Amino acid sequence: MAAPGGGWKSVLDVFKAVQQHERGVSEAIDGLHAIAVAQKDTATQVFLQWFVSEQVEEEATAAEIVDKLTLIGDKPATILYLDKEYGKRGK
């Protein structure tokens, strides 16, 4: 496994990397699902559906954060606001 990247110049750059990572995870899950379909393995297809649905959410969240940071900038106040708003998700 490759080491994670680093050396980002801004928070926006971090979330662009997050967005790209989530796309890669989705591609991997889609690949597993395609194998299950090719093998006519219905149980695995059903099992993978949760992961597919979760990745749709994760990609949407990453895209939303990138869009917000692009629109309003990644000033400290913006970061604190986004942290507060996205922190509510787990509650």
Backbone bond lengths (Angstrom), bond angles and torsions (degrees), N, CA, C in turn:
res aa  C-N    CA-C-N  psi(-1)  N-CA   C-N-CA  omega(-1)  CA-C   N-CA-C  phi
1 M - - - 1.444 - - 1.522 107.49 -
2 A 1.307 115.03 133.77 1.464 120.51 -179.79 1.526 110.31 -73.50
3 A 1.317 114.94 148.61 1.463 120.32 176.68 1.527 109.13 -67.24
4 P 1.335 116.96 148.83 1.460 119.09 178.43 1.524 110.52 -65.43
5 G 1.321 114.81 153.31 1.463 120.30 178.65 1.515 110.87 -68.93
6 G 1.286 114.79 -179.70 1.456 119.70 179.07 1.513 109.54 -171.91
7 G 1.306 115.61 -172.73 1.452 120.10 176.99 1.521 114.09 73.70
8 W 1.336 116.23 27.09 1.454 119.05 179.59 1.517 110.15 -68.03
9 K 1.316 116.06 148.67 1.469 121.24 -178.23 1.518 112.40 -93.14
10 S 1.332 117.05 -15.98 1.460 120.09 -178.74 1.524 109.40 -156.30
11 V 1.312 114.68 167.82 1.463 119.95 176.26 1.532 109.36 -65.59
12 L 1.320 116.80 -35.27 1.460 120.31 176.79 1.528 110.38 -58.68
13 D 1.330 117.21 -42.86 1.468 120.46 177.62 1.529 111.63 -61.42
14 V 1.330 116.33 -37.49 1.464 120.35 178.28 1.526 109.65 -61.60
15 F 1.328 116.19 -47.45 1.463 118.68 -176.70 1.517 113.14 -74.32
16 K 1.320 117.47 -23.49 1.469 118.72 171.14 1.526 109.15 -67.26
17 A 1.328 116.70 -38.45 1.468 120.44 176.27 1.527 110.78 -66.56
18 V 1.325 116.98 -39.52 1.468 121.27 176.82 1.527 109.61 -60.59
19 Q 1.333 116.19 -45.62 1.461 120.89 -179.91 1.533 110.60 -59.97
20 Q 1.304 116.64 -43.61 1.465 120.61 178.82 1.531 111.06 -64.74
21 H 1.316 116.43 -40.21 1.465 120.81 177.81 1.529 110.55 -61.47
22 E 1.334 116.53 -45.76 1.467 120.17 -179.94 1.524 111.10 -61.75
23 R 1.317 116.98 -36.80 1.469 119.86 175.91 1.536 110.54 -62.14
24 G 1.325 116.22 -39.93 1.464 120.48 178.26 1.513 112.04 -65.32
25 V 1.328 116.77 -40.49 1.463 120.88 177.15 1.529 109.66 -62.56
26 S 1.333 115.97 -43.09 1.470 119.81 178.77 1.525 111.28 -61.17
27 E 1.312 116.71 -41.69 1.467 120.44 178.59 1.532 111.07 -61.94
28 A 1.321 116.43 -40.30 1.468 120.06 179.21 1.529 110.80 -64.96
29 I 1.319 116.69 -43.87 1.466 120.23 178.92 1.522 110.05 -65.03
30 D 1.327 116.45 -42.75 1.470 119.83 177.74 1.527 111.10 -59.73
31 G 1.328 116.65 -37.19 1.460 120.81 177.86 1.518 111.67 -64.31
32 L 1.330 116.44 -42.64 1.465 120.41 176.85 1.533 110.68 -63.12
33 H 1.319 115.41 -41.59 1.466 119.51 179.75 1.533 110.24 -63.77
34 A 1.323 117.07 -41.10 1.470 120.83 179.07 1.531 110.74 -61.54
35 I 1.329 116.73 -39.16 1.469 120.16 177.25 1.520 110.06 -64.33
36 A 1.326 116.44 -43.17 1.470 120.03 179.49 1.528 110.57 -62.13
37 V 1.328 116.88 -39.68 1.467 120.32 177.94 1.527 110.18 -64.98
38 A 1.329 116.23 -45.61 1.464 120.45 -179.26 1.531 111.57 -62.00
39 Q 1.332 115.98 -33.53 1.476 120.68 -179.88 1.535 112.09 -87.47
40 K 1.324 115.49 -0.66 1.474 121.34 -176.94 1.530 111.33 55.68
41 D 1.341 114.17 39.91 1.470 122.24 -179.35 1.534 108.31 -96.99
42 T 1.312 114.83 85.51 1.466 121.21 -175.55 1.525 112.45 -63.19
43 A 1.307 117.88 -38.84 1.468 120.87 -179.16 1.529 110.83 -60.78
44 T 1.314 116.90 -42.48 1.461 119.94 179.15 1.526 110.81 -69.49
45 Q 1.318 116.57 -36.12 1.467 119.39 176.48 1.528 110.68 -60.24
46 V 1.314 116.21 -44.19 1.469 121.00 178.74 1.524 109.86 -65.00
47 F 1.316 117.26 -43.96 1.461 121.90 178.31 1.528 111.24 -58.06
48 L 1.320 116.52 -43.88 1.469 121.13 -177.07 1.525 112.97 -72.71
49 Q 1.324 118.18 -18.43 1.460 120.57 -177.32 1.525 112.35 -58.20
50 W 1.332 117.63 -38.08 1.466 120.28 177.60 1.525 110.40 -59.68
51 F 1.328 116.31 -43.27 1.462 120.66 -179.72 1.525 111.47 -66.32
52 V 1.320 116.52 -39.14 1.461 120.89 177.27 1.530 109.39 -60.52
53 S 1.321 116.80 -48.84 1.469 121.41 -179.93 1.526 111.33 -61.68
54 E 1.306 116.41 -42.70 1.466 120.89 179.78 1.529 110.92 -62.61
55 Q 1.314 116.59 -40.53 1.464 119.79 -179.22 1.527 112.08 -68.59
56 V 1.315 117.54 -32.24 1.465 119.98 174.63 1.529 109.00 -59.06
57 E 1.334 116.25 -44.86 1.465 121.49 177.51 1.523 111.67 -63.06
58 E 1.322 116.84 -46.32 1.459 120.81 -177.04 1.532 111.90 -63.52
59 E 1.318 116.40 -42.89 1.465 119.45 177.63 1.521 110.98 -64.37
60 A 1.322 116.94 -40.68 1.465 120.74 179.51 1.525 111.06 -63.97
61 T 1.319 116.74 -41.52 1.465 120.36 179.16 1.524 110.84 -64.79
62 A 1.312 117.43 -45.64 1.469 120.59 178.85 1.521 110.36 -61.09
63 A 1.321 117.46 -43.51 1.468 120.88 179.33 1.528 110.93 -63.76
64 E 1.318 116.39 -40.03 1.465 120.92 179.31 1.532 110.80 -62.54
65 I 1.318 116.97 -43.79 1.467 120.85 179.84 1.525 109.90 -65.57
66 V 1.318 117.88 -44.02 1.470 120.92 177.79 1.523 109.82 -59.55
67 D 1.326 116.75 -44.55 1.468 120.24 179.15 1.524 111.79 -61.34
68 K 1.327 116.64 -44.17 1.471 120.23 -179.97 1.518 111.11 -64.73
69 L 1.324 117.26 -44.97 1.462 119.88 179.94 1.529 111.25 -65.09
70 T 1.312 116.80 -35.52 1.461 120.72 177.79 1.524 110.19 -66.18
71 L 1.317 116.25 -40.64 1.456 121.36 -176.96 1.527 112.56 -72.90
72 I 1.337 116.71 -47.52 1.461 119.12 -172.43 1.528 114.03 -108.57
73 G 1.308 117.54 -2.55 1.460 120.60 178.49 1.514 112.40 87.61
74 D 1.325 114.77 169.34 1.466 118.47 -178.95 1.522 110.84 -115.22
75 K 1.326 113.94 50.58 1.460 120.84 174.50 1.535 108.81 -72.69
76 P 1.324 117.99 159.52 1.469 120.03 -178.22 1.533 113.70 -53.89
77 A 1.328 118.07 -39.93 1.469 120.32 -179.59 1.527 110.84 -64.25
78 T 1.309 116.66 -37.81 1.470 121.28 178.42 1.528 110.01 -64.06
79 I 1.316 115.77 -44.24 1.470 120.69 -179.02 1.524 109.86 -62.78
80 L 1.330 117.49 -43.36 1.467 120.28 178.85 1.519 111.21 -62.99
81 Y 1.334 117.25 -41.41 1.463 121.12 178.98 1.531 110.50 -62.31
82 L 1.333 116.34 -49.29 1.465 119.61 -179.52 1.527 111.18 -62.60
83 D 1.324 117.13 -39.27 1.461 121.08 177.66 1.523 110.23 -59.70
84 K 1.318 116.40 -43.98 1.464 120.94 179.75 1.529 110.65 -64.42
85 E 1.314 116.95 -47.60 1.459 121.06 -177.66 1.531 112.69 -64.92
86 Y 1.324 117.33 -46.82 1.460 120.12 -178.74 1.523 111.50 -76.37
87 G 1.320 117.54 -21.30 1.458 121.41 175.51 1.522 112.44 -66.32
88 K 1.319 116.41 -24.39 1.461 121.28 179.31 1.526 111.94 -72.00
89 R 1.311 117.25 -19.56 1.480 121.04 -176.26 1.506 112.99 -59.87
90 G 1.322 117.71 -35.85 1.459 120.36 -175.18 1.514 113.67 -81.72
91 K 1.317 116.84 -4.74 1.477 119.83 -175.54 1.494 111.68 -96.92
